[in-house]
Amino acid sequence: MTDRPRLLHWLFEAGATIKAALGGLEALAGLGLLLTPNVAFVRLADWLTRYEIAEEPHERLASLAHHLLRPLAHGFPLADQHFYGLYLAFHGGLKLGFMLLLIARVTWAYPLAMVALAGFAGYESLEGLHTGSPFLLALALFDMAMIALVWQEYRSLRRRPAAARPDPKETKPCPCP
Protein backbone atom coordinates (compact mmCIF):
# COMPACT_ATOMS: atom_id res chain seq x y z
CA MET A 1 0.00 0.00 0.00
CA THR A 2 1.40 3.41 -0.87
CA ASP A 3 1.30 6.31 1.57
CA ARG A 4 -1.81 8.05 0.15
CA PRO A 5 -4.20 5.06 0.36
CA ARG A 6 -2.85 4.21 3.82
CA LEU A 7 -3.44 7.81 4.97
CA LEU A 8 -6.97 7.85 3.49
CA HIS A 9 -7.78 4.55 5.18
CA TRP A 10 -6.45 5.86 8.49
CA LEU A 11 -8.50 9.06 8.11
CA PHE A 12 -11.58 6.96 7.32
CA GLU A 13 -11.10 4.80 10.41
CA ALA A 14 -10.38 7.81 12.63
CA GLY A 15 -13.37 9.74 11.26
CA ALA A 16 -15.72 6.76 11.58
CA THR A 17 -14.55 6.15 15.15
CA ILE A 18 -15.04 9.81 16.09
CA LYS A 19 -18.50 9.92 14.45
CA ALA A 20 -19.48 6.66 16.19
CA ALA A 21 -18.39 8.03 19.58
CA LEU A 22 -20.19 11.33 19.00
CA GLY A 23 -23.26 9.49 17.71
CA GLY A 24 -23.33 7.38 20.86
CA LEU A 25 -23.01 10.45 23.08
CA GLU A 26 -25.71 12.22 21.07
CA ALA A 27 -28.06 9.24 21.42
CA LEU A 28 -27.40 9.14 25.17
CA ALA A 29 -28.08 12.88 25.44
CA GLY A 30 -31.36 12.37 23.58
CA LEU A 31 -32.36 9.58 25.92
CA GLY A 32 -31.39 11.81 28.83
CA LEU A 33 -33.70 14.54 27.53
CA LEU A 34 -36.51 12.05 27.11
CA LEU A 35 -36.11 10.52 30.57
CA THR A 36 -35.32 13.63 32.63
CA PRO A 37 -38.23 15.66 34.01
CA ASN A 38 -38.36 19.22 32.68
CA VAL A 39 -38.22 20.69 36.19
CA ALA A 40 -34.79 19.07 36.69
CA PHE A 41 -33.31 21.35 34.00
CA VAL A 42 -34.67 24.42 35.77
CA ARG A 43 -33.21 23.27 39.09
CA LEU A 44 -29.84 22.52 37.48
CA ALA A 45 -29.69 25.97 35.85
CA ASP A 46 -30.60 27.65 39.12
CA TRP A 47 -28.03 25.61 41.04
CA LEU A 48 -25.26 26.25 38.47
CA THR A 49 -25.76 30.01 38.45
CA ARG A 50 -26.81 30.79 42.02
CA TYR A 51 -23.47 30.28 43.77
CA GLU A 52 -21.36 31.99 41.10
CA ILE A 53 -23.53 35.11 41.22
CA ALA A 54 -23.53 35.11 45.05
CA GLU A 55 -19.72 34.87 45.21
CA GLU A 56 -18.89 37.33 42.43
CA PRO A 57 -21.94 39.32 41.28
CA HIS A 58 -19.88 41.53 38.93
CA GLU A 59 -17.91 38.72 37.25
CA ARG A 60 -18.83 38.71 33.55
CA LEU A 61 -18.91 34.96 32.92
CA ALA A 62 -21.07 34.28 35.96
CA SER A 63 -23.39 37.13 35.02
CA LEU A 64 -23.61 35.91 31.43
CA ALA A 65 -24.43 32.36 32.57
CA HIS A 66 -27.02 33.70 34.98
CA HIS A 67 -28.71 35.88 32.37
CA LEU A 68 -28.61 33.28 29.57
CA LEU A 69 -28.83 29.84 31.17
CA ARG A 70 -31.66 30.51 33.61
CA PRO A 71 -34.09 32.03 31.04
CA LEU A 72 -33.28 29.20 28.61
CA ALA A 73 -34.04 26.56 31.24
CA HIS A 74 -37.17 28.33 32.47
CA GLY A 75 -38.44 28.78 28.91
CA PHE A 76 -37.71 25.20 27.75
CA PRO A 77 -41.18 23.75 27.06
CA LEU A 78 -41.79 20.05 27.53
CA ALA A 79 -42.76 19.66 23.86
CA ASP A 80 -39.39 21.10 22.79
CA GLN A 81 -37.59 18.84 25.24
CA HIS A 82 -39.32 15.79 23.74
CA PHE A 83 -38.60 16.94 20.17
CA TYR A 84 -34.90 17.46 20.87
CA GLY A 85 -34.75 14.21 22.81
CA LEU A 86 -36.25 12.23 19.94
CA TYR A 87 -34.14 14.05 17.36
CA LEU A 88 -30.87 13.50 19.22
CA ALA A 89 -31.66 9.86 20.03
CA PHE A 90 -32.60 9.08 16.41
CA HIS A 91 -29.84 11.12 14.76
CA GLY A 92 -27.14 9.86 17.14
CA GLY A 93 -28.35 6.26 16.99
CA LEU A 94 -28.40 6.34 13.20
CA LYS A 95 -24.87 7.75 13.04
CA LEU A 96 -23.61 5.24 15.58
CA GLY A 97 -25.22 2.35 13.71
CA PHE A 98 -23.88 3.38 10.31
CA MET A 99 -20.37 3.97 11.61
CA LEU A 100 -20.29 0.59 13.35
CA LEU A 101 -21.42 -1.07 10.11
CA LEU A 102 -18.69 0.77 8.20
CA ILE A 103 -16.02 -0.16 10.73
CA ALA A 104 -17.19 -3.79 10.37
CA ARG A 105 -16.90 -3.38 6.55
CA VAL A 106 -20.49 -4.30 5.78
CA THR A 107 -20.55 -3.52 2.05
CA TRP A 108 -24.22 -2.55 1.66
CA ALA A 109 -23.88 0.07 4.42
CA TYR A 110 -21.43 2.27 2.48
CA PRO A 111 -23.90 3.72 -0.07
CA LEU A 112 -26.60 4.12 2.59
CA ALA A 113 -24.16 5.84 4.95
CA MET A 114 -23.18 8.28 2.18
CA VAL A 115 -26.85 9.13 1.56
CA ALA A 116 -27.48 9.61 5.31
CA LEU A 117 -24.35 11.75 5.70
CA ALA A 118 -25.40 13.85 2.70
CA GLY A 119 -28.78 14.40 4.34
CA PHE A 120 -27.13 15.39 7.62
CA ALA A 121 -24.69 17.72 5.82
CA GLY A 122 -27.50 19.35 3.85
CA TYR A 123 -29.59 19.96 6.95
CA GLU A 124 -26.59 21.23 8.94
CA SER A 125 -25.58 23.55 6.07
CA LEU A 126 -29.06 25.04 5.74
CA GLU A 127 -29.46 25.50 9.49
CA GLY A 128 -25.90 26.82 9.81
CA LEU A 129 -26.47 29.42 7.11
CA HIS A 130 -29.89 30.31 8.51
CA THR A 131 -28.74 30.70 12.11
CA GLY A 132 -25.16 31.77 11.42
CA SER A 133 -23.86 28.89 13.54
CA PRO A 134 -20.20 28.14 12.78
CA PHE A 135 -20.59 24.88 14.75
CA LEU A 136 -23.25 23.55 12.36
CA LEU A 137 -21.21 24.62 9.34
CA ALA A 138 -18.16 22.82 10.77
CA LEU A 139 -20.28 19.68 11.30
CA ALA A 140 -21.49 19.92 7.70
CA LEU A 141 -17.89 20.13 6.47
CA PHE A 142 -16.92 17.15 8.62
CA ASP A 143 -19.84 15.14 7.20
CA MET A 144 -18.86 16.09 3.63
CA ALA A 145 -15.28 15.01 4.30
CA MET A 146 -16.63 11.73 5.72
CA ILE A 147 -18.67 11.19 2.54
CA ALA A 148 -15.46 11.49 0.49
CA LEU A 149 -13.62 9.12 2.83
CA VAL A 150 -16.49 6.60 2.83
CA TRP A 151 -16.57 6.74 -0.99
CA GLN A 152 -12.81 6.19 -1.16
CA GLU A 153 -13.00 3.30 1.30
CA TYR A 154 -15.94 1.76 -0.58
CA ARG A 155 -14.05 1.93 -3.88
CA SER A 156 -10.99 0.42 -2.23
CA LEU A 157 -13.07 -2.37 -0.69
CA ARG A 158 -14.75 -3.15 -4.03
CA ARG A 159 -11.37 -3.31 -5.84
CA ARG A 160 -9.99 -5.98 -3.53
CA PRO A 161 -10.04 -9.52 -4.81
CA ALA A 162 -13.05 -11.50 -3.58
CA ALA A 163 -10.80 -13.74 -1.49
CA ALA A 164 -9.45 -10.74 0.45
CA ARG A 165 -12.88 -9.28 1.24
CA PRO A 166 -14.65 -10.25 4.45
CA ASP A 167 -17.65 -12.50 3.78
CA PRO A 168 -20.76 -10.93 5.38
CA LYS A 169 -22.48 -14.35 5.38
CA GLU A 170 -19.83 -15.89 7.59
CA THR A 171 -20.97 -15.86 11.16
CA LYS A 172 -19.33 -17.36 14.16
CA PRO A 173 -21.42 -19.94 15.98
CA CYS A 174 -23.09 -18.65 19.10
CA PRO A 175 -21.38 -20.00 22.24
CA CYS A 176 -24.82 -20.03 23.87
CA PRO A 177 -26.38 -23.41 24.79
C-alpha positions, -999 to 999 in steps of 0.1 A, spaced: 0 0 0 14 34 -9 13 63 16 -18 80 1 -42 51 4 -29 42 38 -34 78 50 -70 79 35 -78 45 52 -64 59 85 -85 91 81 -116 70 73 -111 48 104 -104 78 126 -134 97 113 -157 68 116 -145 61 151 -150 98 161 -185 99 144 -195 67 162 -184 80 196 -202 113 190 -233 95 177 -233 74 209 -230 104 231 -257 122 211 -281 92 214 -274 91 252 -281 129 254 -314 124 236 -324 96 259 -314 118 288 -337 145 275 -365 121 271 -361 105 306 -353 136 326 -382 157 340 -384 192 327 -382 207 362 -348 191 367 -333 214 340 -347 244 358 -332 233 391 -298 225 375 -297 260 358 -306 276 391 -280 256 410 -253 263 385 -258 300 385 -268 308 420 -235 303 438 -214 320 411 -235 351 412 -235 351 450 -197 349 452 -189 373 424 -219 393 413 -199 415 389 -179 387 373 -188 387 336 -189 350 329 -211 343 360 -234 371 350 -236 359 314 -244 324 326 -270 337 350 -287 359 324 -286 333 296 -288 298 312 -317 305 336 -341 320 310 -333 292 286 -340 266 312 -372 283 325 -384 288 289 -377 252 278 -412 238 271 -418 200 275 -428 197 239 -394 211 228 -376 188 252 -393 158 237 -386 169 202 -349 175 209 -347 142 228 -362 122 199 -341 140 174 -309 135 192 -317 99 200 -326 91 164 -298 111 148 -271 99 171 -284 63 170 -284 63 132 -249 78 130 -236 52 156 -252 24 137 -239 34 103 -204 40 116 -203 6 134 -214 -11 101 -187 8 82 -160 -2 107 -172 -38 104 -169 -34 66 -205 -43 58 -206 -35 21 -242 -25 17 -239 1 44 -214 23 25 -239 37 -1 -266 41 26 -242 58 49 -232 83 22 -268 91 16 -275 96 53 -243 117 57 -254 139 27 -288 144 43 -271 154 76 -247 177 58 -275 193 38 -296 200 69 -266 212 89 -256 235 61 -291 250 57 -295 255 95 -259 268 98 -265 294 71 -299 303 85 -287 307 121 -252 318 114 -239 289 135 -202 281 128 -206 249 147 -232 235 124 -212 246 93 -182 228 108 -203 197 113 -215 199 77 -179 201 65 -169 171 86 -198 151 72 -189 161 36 -153 150 43 -166 117 57 -187 112 25 -155 115 5 -136 91 28 -165 66 28 -166 67 -10 -128 62 -12 -130 33 13 -159 18 -6 -141 19 -39 -110 4 -22 -131 -24 -7 -147 -32 -40 -114 -33 -58 -100 -60 -35 -100 -95 -48 -131 -115 -36 -108 -137 -15 -94 -107 4 -129 -93 12 -146 -102 44 -176 -125 38 -208 -109 54 -225 -144 54 -198 -159 76 -210 -159 112 -193 -174 142 -214 -199 160 -231 -186 191 -214 -200 222 -248 -200 239 -264 -234 248 
